[in-house]
Amino acid sequence: MKVKISYTIDFNEVPTKVARLSEETLGNLILESTELAHNIERLKDDNLFSTITKIQDFRQQLMKYDMQLADYVGLLSNYEKTKLEIVSTVTEHEEEEADEST
């Protein structure tokens, strides 16, 4: 069963935190895909059941990594959206002040 967890960080830390999480996810994906590649190279030596199991396990891990990467996309999209809203609000406020002073 998968659960979502959350915690609070400073708004400006979001890109750095997502970068670290992404690096960890991609590092794990590379490690596991390398292991699978080595197992497939030994396919002639191993029994097929063992190889099938390893491929199925890898597919499960791919689903986990896909969910993590989707979370990172969501985090960065929301970060960028919020950043644009902040800039838009500040610009509108500055324009209103400029109009009031004229």
PDB file as gemmi writes it, atoms N, CA and C in Angstrom:
CRYST1    1.000    1.000    1.000  90.00  90.00  90.00 P 1                      
ATOM      1  N   MET A   1       0.839  -1.171   0.000  1.00  0.00           N  
ATOM      2  CA  MET A   1       0.000   0.000   0.000  1.00  0.00           C  
ATOM      3  C   MET A   1       0.891   1.244   0.000  1.00  0.00           C  
ATOM      4  N   LYS A   2       0.541   2.190  -0.814  1.00  0.00           N  
ATOM      5  CA  LYS A   2       1.291   3.433  -0.905  1.00  0.00           C  
ATOM      6  C   LYS A   2       0.555   4.518  -0.136  1.00  0.00           C  
ATOM      7  N   VAL A   3       1.299   5.361   0.553  1.00  0.00           N  
ATOM      8  CA  VAL A   3       0.731   6.511   1.248  1.00  0.00           C  
ATOM      9  C   VAL A   3       1.544   7.743   0.880  1.00  0.00           C  
ATOM     10  N   LYS A   4       0.898   8.879   0.896  1.00  0.00           N  
ATOM     11  CA  LYS A   4       1.595  10.137   0.653  1.00  0.00           C  
ATOM     12  C   LYS A   4       1.959  10.739   1.996  1.00  0.00           C  
ATOM     13  N   ILE A   5       3.160  11.287   2.065  1.00  0.00           N  
ATOM     14  CA  ILE A   5       3.584  12.001   3.259  1.00  0.00           C  
ATOM     15  C   ILE A   5       3.864  13.443   2.854  1.00  0.00           C  
ATOM     16  N   SER A   6       3.814  14.327   3.818  1.00  0.00           N  
ATOM     17  CA  SER A   6       4.123  15.717   3.513  1.00  0.00           C  
ATOM     18  C   SER A   6       4.870  16.334   4.681  1.00  0.00           C  
ATOM     19  N   TYR A   7       5.635  17.349   4.363  1.00  0.00           N  
ATOM     20  CA  TYR A   7       6.292  18.141   5.379  1.00  0.00           C  
ATOM     21  C   TYR A   7       6.533  19.516   4.804  1.00  0.00           C  
ATOM     22  N   THR A   8       6.870  20.456   5.644  1.00  0.00           N  
ATOM     23  CA  THR A   8       6.968  21.844   5.241  1.00  0.00           C  
ATOM     24  C   THR A   8       8.425  22.241   5.046  1.00  0.00           C  
ATOM     25  N   ILE A   9       8.678  22.908   3.912  1.00  0.00           N  
ATOM     26  CA  ILE A   9       9.978  23.508   3.666  1.00  0.00           C  
ATOM     27  C   ILE A   9       9.740  24.928   3.155  1.00  0.00           C  
ATOM     28  N   ASP A  10      10.778  25.735   3.143  1.00  0.00           N  
ATOM     29  CA  ASP A  10      10.686  27.091   2.616  1.00  0.00           C  
ATOM     30  C   ASP A  10      10.382  27.043   1.122  1.00  0.00           C  
ATOM     31  N   PHE A  11       9.552  27.960   0.665  1.00  0.00           N  
ATOM     32  CA  PHE A  11       9.130  27.989  -0.738  1.00  0.00           C  
ATOM     33  C   PHE A  11      10.324  27.949  -1.688  1.00  0.00           C  
ATOM     34  N   ASN A  12      11.350  28.727  -1.395  1.00  0.00           N  
ATOM     35  CA  ASN A  12      12.510  28.801  -2.292  1.00  0.00           C  
ATOM     36  C   ASN A  12      13.363  27.534  -2.298  1.00  0.00           C  
ATOM     37  N   GLU A  13      13.137  26.645  -1.344  1.00  0.00           N  
ATOM     38  CA  GLU A  13      13.886  25.392  -1.276  1.00  0.00           C  
ATOM     39  C   GLU A  13      13.285  24.292  -2.154  1.00  0.00           C  
ATOM     40  N   VAL A  14      12.095  24.530  -2.692  1.00  0.00           N  
ATOM     41  CA  VAL A  14      11.398  23.491  -3.449  1.00  0.00           C  
ATOM     42  C   VAL A  14      12.235  22.952  -4.610  1.00  0.00           C  
ATOM     43  N   PRO A  15      12.775  23.790  -5.503  1.00  0.00           N  
ATOM     44  CA  PRO A  15      13.544  23.222  -6.624  1.00  0.00           C  
ATOM     45  C   PRO A  15      14.742  22.389  -6.175  1.00  0.00           C  
ATOM     46  N   THR A  16      15.449  22.859  -5.159  1.00  0.00           N  
ATOM     47  CA  THR A  16      16.615  22.121  -4.662  1.00  0.00           C  
ATOM     48  C   THR A  16      16.204  20.785  -4.062  1.00  0.00           C  
ATOM     49  N   LYS A  17      15.115  20.783  -3.298  1.00  0.00           N  
ATOM     50  CA  LYS A  17      14.635  19.545  -2.675  1.00  0.00           C  
ATOM     51  C   LYS A  17      14.178  18.554  -3.745  1.00  0.00           C  
ATOM     52  N   VAL A  18      13.454  19.037  -4.746  1.00  0.00           N  
ATOM     53  CA  VAL A  18      12.988  18.155  -5.818  1.00  0.00           C  
ATOM     54  C   VAL A  18      14.185  17.623  -6.611  1.00  0.00           C  
ATOM     55  N   ALA A  19      15.199  18.449  -6.814  1.00  0.00           N  
ATOM     56  CA  ALA A  19      16.403  17.991  -7.520  1.00  0.00           C  
ATOM     57  C   ALA A  19      17.062  16.852  -6.751  1.00  0.00           C  
ATOM     58  N   ARG A  20      17.166  16.993  -5.425  1.00  0.00           N  
ATOM     59  CA  ARG A  20      17.779  15.925  -4.613  1.00  0.00           C  
ATOM     60  C   ARG A  20      16.950  14.650  -4.665  1.00  0.00           C  
ATOM     61  N   LEU A  21      15.646  14.791  -4.546  1.00  0.00           N  
ATOM     62  CA  LEU A  21      14.774  13.617  -4.612  1.00  0.00           C  
ATOM     63  C   LEU A  21      14.867  12.942  -5.982  1.00  0.00           C  
ATOM     64  N   SER A  22      14.903  13.753  -7.030  1.00  0.00           N  
ATOM     65  CA  SER A  22      15.007  13.219  -8.402  1.00  0.00           C  
ATOM     66  C   SER A  22      16.324  12.476  -8.596  1.00  0.00           C  
ATOM     67  N   GLU A  23      17.412  13.058  -8.094  1.00  0.00           N  
ATOM     68  CA  GLU A  23      18.714  12.403  -8.215  1.00  0.00           C  
ATOM     69  C   GLU A  23      18.703  11.048  -7.511  1.00  0.00           C  
ATOM     70  N   GLU A  24      18.082  11.000  -6.344  1.00  0.00           N  
ATOM     71  CA  GLU A  24      18.003   9.734  -5.598  1.00  0.00           C  
ATOM     72  C   GLU A  24      17.175   8.707  -6.375  1.00  0.00           C  
ATOM     73  N   THR A  25      16.040   9.131  -6.893  1.00  0.00           N  
ATOM     74  CA  THR A  25      15.179   8.229  -7.657  1.00  0.00           C  
ATOM     75  C   THR A  25      15.895   7.722  -8.899  1.00  0.00           C  
ATOM     76  N   LEU A  26      16.510   8.623  -9.646  1.00  0.00           N  
ATOM     77  CA  LEU A  26      17.192   8.219 -10.871  1.00  0.00           C  
ATOM     78  C   LEU A  26      18.410   7.347 -10.579  1.00  0.00           C  
ATOM     79  N   GLY A  27      19.105   7.630  -9.488  1.00  0.00           N  
ATOM     80  CA  GLY A  27      20.226   6.783  -9.091  1.00  0.00           C  
ATOM     81  C   GLY A  27      19.775   5.369  -8.791  1.00  0.00           C  
ATOM     82  N   ASN A  28      18.668   5.237  -8.062  1.00  0.00           N  
ATOM     83  CA  ASN A  28      18.122   3.917  -7.757  1.00  0.00           C  
ATOM     84  C   ASN A  28      17.669   3.206  -9.023  1.00  0.00           C  
ATOM     85  N   LEU A  29      17.054   3.948  -9.935  1.00  0.00           N  
ATOM     86  CA  LEU A  29      16.595   3.369 -11.197  1.00  0.00           C  
ATOM     87  C   LEU A  29      17.773   2.854 -12.025  1.00  0.00           C  
ATOM     88  N   ILE A  30      18.826   3.621 -12.077  1.00  0.00           N  
ATOM     89  CA  ILE A  30      20.027   3.199 -12.821  1.00  0.00           C  
ATOM     90  C   ILE A  30      20.627   1.945 -12.189  1.00  0.00           C  
ATOM     91  N   LEU A  31      20.713   1.943 -10.863  1.00  0.00           N  
ATOM     92  CA  LEU A  31      21.272   0.781 -10.160  1.00  0.00           C  
ATOM     93  C   LEU A  31      20.450  -0.472 -10.437  1.00  0.00           C  
ATOM     94  N   GLU A  32      19.144  -0.354 -10.329  1.00  0.00           N  
ATOM     95  CA  GLU A  32      18.294  -1.528 -10.529  1.00  0.00           C  
ATOM     96  C   GLU A  32      18.266  -1.977 -11.983  1.00  0.00           C  
ATOM     97  N   SER A  33      18.311  -1.026 -12.921  1.00  0.00           N  
ATOM     98  CA  SER A  33      18.321  -1.428 -14.334  1.00  0.00           C  
ATOM     99  C   SER A  33      19.649  -2.082 -14.695  1.00  0.00           C  
ATOM    100  N   THR A  34      20.738  -1.631 -14.080  1.00  0.00           N  
ATOM    101  CA  THR A  34      22.039  -2.257 -14.307  1.00  0.00           C  
ATOM    102  C   THR A  34      22.046  -3.686 -13.773  1.00  0.00           C  
ATOM    103  N   GLU A  35      21.463  -3.874 -12.587  1.00  0.00           N  
ATOM    104  CA  GLU A  35      21.366  -5.222 -12.026  1.00  0.00           C  
ATOM    105  C   GLU A  35      20.554  -6.135 -12.927  1.00  0.00           C  
ATOM    106  N   LEU A  36      19.445  -5.628 -13.436  1.00  0.00           N  
ATOM    107  CA  LEU A  36      18.611  -6.424 -14.328  1.00  0.00           C  
ATOM    108  C   LEU A  36      19.371  -6.768 -15.610  1.00  0.00           C  
ATOM    109  N   ALA A  37      20.100  -5.813 -16.144  1.00  0.00           N  
ATOM    110  CA  ALA A  37      20.883  -6.070 -17.366  1.00  0.00           C  
ATOM    111  C   ALA A  37      21.892  -7.184 -17.133  1.00  0.00           C  
ATOM    112  N   HIS A  38      22.544  -7.182 -15.973  1.00  0.00           N  
ATOM    113  CA  HIS A  38      23.499  -8.254 -15.657  1.00  0.00           C  
ATOM    114  C   HIS A  38      22.788  -9.601 -15.530  1.00  0.00           C  
ATOM    115  N   ASN A  39      21.619  -9.579 -14.931  1.00  0.00           N  
ATOM    116  CA  ASN A  39      20.857 -10.829 -14.796  1.00  0.00           C  
ATOM    117  C   ASN A  39      20.413 -11.357 -16.152  1.00  0.00           C  
ATOM    118  N   ILE A  40      20.030 -10.464 -17.041  1.00  0.00           N  
ATOM    119  CA  ILE A  40      19.595 -10.891 -18.375  1.00  0.00           C  
ATOM    120  C   ILE A  40      20.772 -11.440 -19.171  1.00  0.00           C  
ATOM    121  N   GLU A  41      21.963 -10.850 -18.967  1.00  0.00           N  
ATOM    122  CA  GLU A  41      23.160 -11.371 -19.641  1.00  0.00           C  
ATOM    123  C   GLU A  41      23.421 -12.823 -19.240  1.00  0.00           C  
ATOM    124  N   ARG A  42      23.062 -13.156 -17.999  1.00  0.00           N  
ATOM    125  CA  ARG A  42      23.281 -14.517 -17.499  1.00  0.00           C  
ATOM    126  C   ARG A  42      22.071 -15.407 -17.738  1.00  0.00           C  
ATOM    127  N   LEU A  43      21.174 -14.964 -18.576  1.00  0.00           N  
ATOM    128  CA  LEU A  43      19.933 -15.710 -18.831  1.00  0.00           C  
ATOM    129  C   LEU A  43      20.206 -17.151 -19.239  1.00  0.00           C  
ATOM    130  N   LYS A  44      21.245 -17.352 -19.994  1.00  0.00           N  
ATOM    131  CA  LYS A  44      21.558 -18.710 -20.450  1.00  0.00           C  
ATOM    132  C   LYS A  44      21.951 -19.613 -19.276  1.00  0.00           C  
ATOM    133  N   ASP A  45      22.543 -19.000 -18.241  1.00  0.00           N  
ATOM    134  CA  ASP A  45      23.005 -19.780 -17.101  1.00  0.00           C  
ATOM    135  C   ASP A  45      21.914 -19.994 -16.052  1.00  0.00           C  
ATOM    136  N   ASP A  46      21.050 -19.009 -15.874  1.00  0.00           N  
ATOM    137  CA  ASP A  46      19.996 -19.090 -14.857  1.00  0.00           C  
ATOM    138  C   ASP A  46      18.785 -19.818 -15.411  1.00  0.00           C  
ATOM    139  N   ASN A  47      17.934 -20.223 -14.505  1.00  0.00           N  
ATOM    140  CA  ASN A  47      16.680 -20.796 -14.985  1.00  0.00           C  
ATOM    141  C   ASN A  47      15.722 -19.663 -15.361  1.00  0.00           C  
ATOM    142  N   LEU A  48      14.799 -19.935 -16.231  1.00  0.00           N  
ATOM    143  CA  LEU A  48      13.891 -18.910 -16.731  1.00  0.00           C  
ATOM    144  C   LEU A  48      12.999 -18.345 -15.639  1.00  0.00           C  
ATOM    145  N   PHE A  49      12.602 -19.189 -14.680  1.00  0.00           N  
ATOM    146  CA  PHE A  49      11.738 -18.711 -13.612  1.00  0.00           C  
ATOM    147  C   PHE A  49      12.407 -17.582 -12.832  1.00  0.00           C  
ATOM    148  N   SER A  50      13.681 -17.723 -12.544  1.00  0.00           N  
ATOM    149  CA  SER A  50      14.423 -16.697 -11.817  1.00  0.00           C  
ATOM    150  C   SER A  50      14.459 -15.391 -12.617  1.00  0.00           C  
ATOM    151  N   THR A  51      14.686 -15.492 -13.915  1.00  0.00           N  
ATOM    152  CA  THR A  51      14.732 -14.299 -14.766  1.00  0.00           C  
ATOM    153  C   THR A  51      13.368 -13.633 -14.840  1.00  0.00           C  
ATOM    154  N   ILE A  52      12.326 -14.423 -14.978  1.00  0.00           N  
ATOM    155  CA  ILE A  52      10.966 -13.872 -15.020  1.00  0.00           C  
ATOM    156  C   ILE A  52      10.671 -13.111 -13.729  1.00  0.00           C  
ATOM    157  N   THR A  53      11.040 -13.690 -12.613  1.00  0.00           N  
ATOM    158  CA  THR A  53      10.823 -13.047 -11.317  1.00  0.00           C  
ATOM    159  C   THR A  53      11.571 -11.721 -11.236  1.00  0.00           C  
ATOM    160  N   LYS A  54      12.807 -11.704 -11.692  1.00  0.00           N  
ATOM    161  CA  LYS A  54      13.607 -10.479 -11.641  1.00  0.00           C  
ATOM    162  C   LYS A  54      13.018  -9.398 -12.545  1.00  0.00           C  
ATOM    163  N   ILE A  55      12.532  -9.784 -13.699  1.00  0.00           N  
ATOM    164  CA  ILE A  55      11.905  -8.810 -14.605  1.00  0.00           C  
ATOM    165  C   ILE A  55      10.620  -8.269 -13.987  1.00  0.00           C  
ATOM    166  N   GLN A  56       9.819  -9.141 -13.400  1.00  0.00           N  
ATOM    167  CA  GLN A  56       8.580  -8.694 -12.752  1.00  0.00           C  
ATOM    168  C   GLN A  56       8.887  -7.747 -11.586  1.00  0.00           C  
ATOM    169  N   ASP A  57       9.895  -8.069 -10.794  1.00  0.00           N  
ATOM    170  CA  ASP A  57      10.298  -7.192  -9.688  1.00  0.00           C  
ATOM    171  C   ASP A  57      10.721  -5.820 -10.215  1.00  0.00           C  
ATOM    172  N   PHE A  58      11.458  -5.822 -11.299  1.00  0.00           N  
ATOM    173  CA  PHE A  58      11.909  -4.564 -11.893  1.00  0.00           C  
ATOM    174  C   PHE A  58      10.712  -3.744 -12.385  1.00  0.00           C  
ATOM    175  N   ARG A  59       9.741  -4.397 -12.977  1.00  0.00           N  
ATOM    176  CA  ARG A  59       8.547  -3.701 -13.446  1.00  0.00           C  
ATOM    177  C   ARG A  59       7.811  -3.040 -12.276  1.00  0.00           C  
ATOM    178  N   GLN A  60       7.764  -3.712 -11.137  1.00  0.00           N  
ATOM    179  CA  GLN A  60       7.144  -3.131  -9.945  1.00  0.00           C  
ATOM    180  C   GLN A  60       7.901  -1.875  -9.503  1.00  0.00           C  
ATOM    181  N   GLN A  61       9.225  -1.966  -9.547  1.00  0.00           N  
ATOM    182  CA  GLN A  61      10.038  -0.814  -9.178  1.00  0.00           C  
ATOM    183  C   GLN A  61       9.826   0.342 -10.156  1.00  0.00           C  
ATOM    184  N   LEU A  62       9.672   0.019 -11.437  1.00  0.00           N  
ATOM    185  CA  LEU A  62       9.413   1.064 -12.430  1.00  0.00           C  
ATOM    186  C   LEU A  62       8.128   1.819 -12.098  1.00  0.00           C  
ATOM    187  N   MET A  63       7.113   1.111 -11.668  1.00  0.00           N  
ATOM    188  CA  MET A  63       5.851   1.769 -11.294  1.00  0.00           C  
ATOM    189  C   MET A  63       6.071   2.712 -10.109  1.00  0.00           C  
ATOM    190  N   LYS A  64       6.865   2.275  -9.151  1.00  0.00           N  
ATOM    191  CA  LYS A  64       7.162   3.117  -7.988  1.00  0.00           C  
ATOM    192  C   LYS A  64       7.896   4.380  -8.438  1.00  0.00           C  
ATOM    193  N   TYR A  65       8.899   4.216  -9.299  1.00  0.00           N  
ATOM    194  CA  TYR A  65       9.661   5.370  -9.762  1.00  0.00           C  
ATOM    195  C   TYR A  65       8.813   6.292 -10.625  1.00  0.00           C  
ATOM    196  N   ASP A  66       7.896   5.724 -11.390  1.00  0.00           N  
ATOM    197  CA  ASP A  66       7.004   6.543 -12.196  1.00  0.00           C  
ATOM    198  C   ASP A  66       6.126   7.419 -11.299  1.00  0.00           C  
ATOM    199  N   MET A  67       5.621   6.864 -10.221  1.00  0.00           N  
ATOM    200  CA  MET A  67       4.805   7.648  -9.288  1.00  0.00           C  
ATOM    201  C   MET A  67       5.639   8.753  -8.636  1.00  0.00           C  
ATOM    202  N   GLN A  68       6.875   8.427  -8.274  1.00  0.00           N  
ATOM    203  CA  GLN A  68       7.736   9.433  -7.659  1.00  0.00           C  
ATOM    204  C   GLN A  68       8.023  10.570  -8.647  1.00  0.00           C  
ATOM    205  N   LEU A  69       8.349  10.220  -9.877  1.00  0.00           N  
ATOM    206  CA  LEU A  69       8.634  11.249 -10.879  1.00  0.00           C  
ATOM    207  C   LEU A  69       7.398  12.095 -11.166  1.00  0.00           C  
ATOM    208  N   ALA A  70       6.223  11.484 -11.170  1.00  0.00           N  
ATOM    209  CA  ALA A  70       4.983  12.242 -11.349  1.00  0.00           C  
ATOM    210  C   ALA A  70       4.786  13.219 -10.188  1.00  0.00           C  
ATOM    211  N   ASP A  71       5.119  12.795  -8.977  1.00  0.00           N  
ATOM    212  CA  ASP A  71       5.041  13.698  -7.822  1.00  0.00           C  
ATOM    213  C   ASP A  71       5.982  14.887  -8.008  1.00  0.00           C  
ATOM    214  N   TYR A  72       7.185  14.630  -8.499  1.00  0.00           N  
ATOM    215  CA  TYR A  72       8.150  15.713  -8.698  1.00  0.00           C  
ATOM    216  C   TYR A  72       7.662  16.700  -9.756  1.00  0.00           C  
ATOM    217  N   VAL A  73       7.055  16.187 -10.804  1.00  0.00           N  
ATOM    218  CA  VAL A  73       6.482  17.061 -11.834  1.00  0.00           C  
ATOM    219  C   VAL A  73       5.394  17.941 -11.215  1.00  0.00           C  
ATOM    220  N   GLY A  74       4.547  17.340 -10.402  1.00  0.00           N  
ATOM    221  CA  GLY A  74       3.494  18.099  -9.735  1.00  0.00           C  
ATOM    222  C   GLY A  74       4.044  19.170  -8.812  1.00  0.00           C  
ATOM    223  N   LEU A  75       5.052  18.817  -8.037  1.00  0.00           N  
ATOM    224  CA  LEU A  75       5.665  19.790  -7.131  1.00  0.00           C  
ATOM    225  C   LEU A  75       6.252  20.969  -7.892  1.00  0.00           C  
ATOM    226  N   LEU A  76       6.998  20.682  -8.948  1.00  0.00           N  
ATOM    227  CA  LEU A  76       7.625  21.760  -9.718  1.00  0.00           C  
ATOM    228  C   LEU A  76       6.596  22.581 -10.485  1.00  0.00           C  
ATOM    229  N   SER A  77       5.555  21.945 -10.990  1.00  0.00           N  
ATOM    230  CA  SER A  77       4.495  22.677 -11.689  1.00  0.00           C  
ATOM    231  C   SER A  77       3.782  23.631 -10.736  1.00  0.00           C  
ATOM    232  N   ASN A  78       3.453  23.138  -9.552  1.00  0.00           N  
ATOM    233  CA  ASN A  78       2.804  23.995  -8.556  1.00  0.00           C  
ATOM    234  C   ASN A  78       3.723  25.113  -8.090  1.00  0.00           C  
ATOM    235  N   TYR A  79       4.999  24.810  -7.943  1.00  0.00           N  
ATOM    236  CA  TYR A  79       5.977  25.830  -7.568  1.00  0.00           C  
ATOM    237  C   TYR A  79       6.011  26.940  -8.617  1.00  0.00           C  
ATOM    238  N   GLU A  80       6.118  26.546  -9.879  1.00  0.00           N  
ATOM    239  CA  GLU A  80       6.199  27.529 -10.963  1.00  0.00           C  
ATOM    240  C   GLU A  80       4.899  28.342 -11.066  1.00  0.00           C  
ATOM    241  N   LYS A  81       3.768  27.670 -10.908  1.00  0.00           N  
ATOM    242  CA  LYS A  81       2.470  28.353 -10.961  1.00  0.00           C  
ATOM    243  C   LYS A  81       2.377  29.399  -9.844  1.00  0.00           C  
ATOM    244  N   THR A  82       2.767  29.000  -8.641  1.00  0.00           N  
ATOM    245  CA  THR A  82       2.720  29.920  -7.505  1.00  0.00           C  
ATOM    246  C   THR A  82       3.671  31.085  -7.706  1.00  0.00           C  
ATOM    247  N   LYS A  83       4.850  30.797  -8.226  1.00  0.00           N  
ATOM    248  CA  LYS A  83       5.828  31.849  -8.488  1.00  0.00           C  
ATOM    249  C   LYS A  83       5.278  32.869  -9.494  1.00  0.00           C  
ATOM    250  N   LEU A  84       4.633  32.388 -10.548  1.00  0.00           N  
ATOM    251  CA  LEU A  84       4.044  33.280 -11.541  1.00  0.00           C  
ATOM    252  C   LEU A  84       2.902  34.100 -10.938  1.00  0.00           C  
ATOM    253  N   GLU A  85       2.107  33.486 -10.069  1.00  0.00           N  
ATOM    254  CA  GLU A  85       1.020  34.209  -9.404  1.00  0.00           C  
ATOM    255  C   GLU A  85       1.575  35.318  -8.516  1.00  0.00           C  
ATOM    256  N   ILE A  86       2.672  35.041  -7.834  1.00  0.00           N  
ATOM    257  CA  ILE A  86       3.300  36.051  -6.979  1.00  0.00           C  
ATOM    258  C   ILE A  86       3.792  37.218  -7.833  1.00  0.00           C  
ATOM    259  N   VAL A  87       4.477  36.920  -8.925  1.00  0.00           N  
ATOM    260  CA  VAL A  87       4.988  37.966  -9.806  1.00  0.00           C  
ATOM    261  C   VAL A  87       3.832  38.780 -10.389  1.00  0.00           C  
ATOM    262  N   SER A  88       2.771  38.107 -10.779  1.00  0.00           N  
ATOM    263  CA  SER A  88       1.601  38.781 -11.350  1.00  0.00           C  
ATOM    264  C   SER A  88       0.958  39.707 -10.317  1.00  0.00           C  
ATOM    265  N   THR A  89       0.828  39.238  -9.086  1.00  0.00           N  
ATOM    266  CA  THR A  89       0.232  40.041  -8.023  1.00  0.00           C  
ATOM    267  C   THR A  89       1.085  41.268  -7.721  1.00  0.00           C  
ATOM    268  N   VAL A  90       2.385  41.091  -7.655  1.00  0.00           N  
ATOM    269  CA  VAL A  90       3.298  42.207  -7.395  1.00  0.00           C  
ATOM    270  C   VAL A  90       3.221  43.222  -8.539  1.00  0.00           C  
ATOM    271  N   THR A  91       3.199  42.743  -9.770  1.00  0.00           N  
ATOM    272  CA  THR A  91       3.122  43.633 -10.933  1.00  0.00           C  
ATOM    273  C   THR A  91       1.813  44.418 -10.915  1.00  0.00           C  
ATOM    274  N   GLU A  92       0.699  43.750 -10.633  1.00  0.00           N  
ATOM    275  CA  GLU A  92      -0.593  44.430 -10.562  1.00  0.00           C  
ATOM    276  C   GLU A  92      -0.586  45.492  -9.467  1.00  0.00           C  
ATOM    277  N   HIS A  93      -0.016  45.145  -8.316  1.00  0.00           N  
ATOM    278  CA  HIS A  93       0.054  46.077  -7.197  1.00  0.00           C  
ATOM    279  C   HIS A  93       0.891  47.297  -7.582  1.00  0.00           C  
ATOM    280  N   GLU A  94       2.022  47.088  -8.250  1.00  0.00           N  
ATOM    281  CA  GLU A  94       2.872  48.199  -8.675  1.00  0.00           C  
ATOM    282  C   GLU A  94       2.162  49.077  -9.693  1.00  0.00           C  
ATOM    283  N   GLU A  95       1.398  48.452 -10.602  1.00  0.00           N  
ATOM    284  CA  GLU A  95       0.655  49.221 -11.603  1.00  0.00           C  
ATOM    285  C   GLU A  95      -0.431  50.059 -10.929  1.00  0.00           C  
ATOM    286  N   GLU A  96      -1.115  49.486  -9.931  1.00  0.00           N  
ATOM    287  CA  GLU A  96      -2.139  50.225  -9.208  1.00  0.00           C  
ATOM    288  C   GLU A  96      -1.531  51.412  -8.485  1.00  0.00           C  
ATOM    289  N   GLU A  97      -0.382  51.227  -7.872  1.00  0.00           N  
ATOM    290  CA  GLU A  97       0.289  52.326  -7.179  1.00  0.00           C  
ATOM    291  C   GLU A  97       0.716  53.408  -8.159  1.00  0.00           C  
ATOM    292  N   ALA A  98       1.192  53.002  -9.334  1.00  0.00           N  
ATOM    293  CA  ALA A  98       1.593  53.965 -10.349  1.00  0.00           C  
ATOM    294  C   ALA A  98       0.389  54.768 -10.837  1.00  0.00           C  
ATOM    295  N   ASP A  99      -0.757  54.086 -11.024  1.00  0.00           N  
ATOM    296  CA  ASP A  99      -1.982  54.778 -11.464  1.00  0.00           C  
ATOM    297  C   ASP A  99      -2.459  55.758 -10.410  1.00  0.00           C  
ATOM    298  N   GLU A 100      -2.345  55.385  -9.142  1.00  0.00           N  
ATOM    299  CA  GLU A 100      -2.804  56.248  -8.055  1.00  0.00           C  
ATOM    300  C   GLU A 100      -1.931  57.475  -7.919  1.00  0.00           C  
ATOM    301  N   SER A 101      -0.676  57.384  -8.255  1.00  0.00           N  
ATOM    302  CA  SER A 101       0.243  58.512  -8.101  1.00  0.00           C  
ATOM    303  C   SER A 101       0.151  59.486  -9.264  1.00  0.00           C  
ATOM    304  N   THR A 102      -0.530  59.105 -10.340  1.00  0.00           N  
ATOM    305  CA  THR A 102      -0.643  60.031 -11.486  1.00  0.00           C  
ATOM    306  C   THR A 102      -1.916  60.803 -11.467  1.00  0.00           C  
TER     307      THR A 102                                                      
END                                                                             
